[in-house]
Amino acid sequence: YNTTNSGLPHNLVTTIAFENHVKWIGTFSLSGGMAKYNDTNWIVYNTGNSGLPSNSINSIKIDDNNNKWICTYAGGLAKFNSFLNSWNIYDPSNSGLPSYYTYCITFRNNYTKFIGLETNGISIFNDTLWQNFNTSNSPLPNNVISDIKIDTYNNIWITTHGGLVVYSPNT
């Protein structure tokens, strides 16, 4: 699939998330955005036709309520409920998020979000409170977060440009 044979808004594809048979595809470009593909039809979401705050998408994850959480370059974090067609944008101007540059996201218990930031460490959001961690207030070896995963023991594995960190909330 590319821009010549599909509804992709750009060929630089960065992420994909699955909601049953529907694919949510993020692209990274000023003219890109996010595409929804149901094996037949394509719908493109971008800054011109939706609440998406940036057309450069780093990551898309879908929570248990089918909300799409979209990490963007220079637009903050977007939450999209496609059933209600409603958008919530989290950025430094309206939340505890310290950066507009969100890179990755993962969920713990569906409510706690771990958001990796491009240069500001990690933010944790439980739908009410924000906590921010970086090299000055945590053992993070670098403030550039590449990925965050949670293992079967609930350990949070954080990859950075300075090494790997494991956070064990149980201990």
Secondary structure as UniProt FT lines:
FT   TURN            3..5
FT   STRAND          13..19
FT   TURN            20..21
FT   STRAND          22..28
FT   TURN            30..31
FT   STRAND          34..37
FT   STRAND          42..45
FT   TURN            47..49
FT   STRAND          56..62
FT   TURN            64..65
FT   STRAND          67..72
FT   STRAND          77..81
FT   TURN            82..85
FT   STRAND          86..90
FT   TURN            92..94
FT   STRAND          102..108
FT   TURN            109..111
FT   STRAND          112..117
FT   STRAND          122..125
FT   STRAND          130..133
FT   TURN            135..137
FT   STRAND          145..150
FT   TURN            152..153
FT   STRAND          156..160
FT   TURN            161..162
FT   STRAND          163..167
FT   TURN            169..170
//
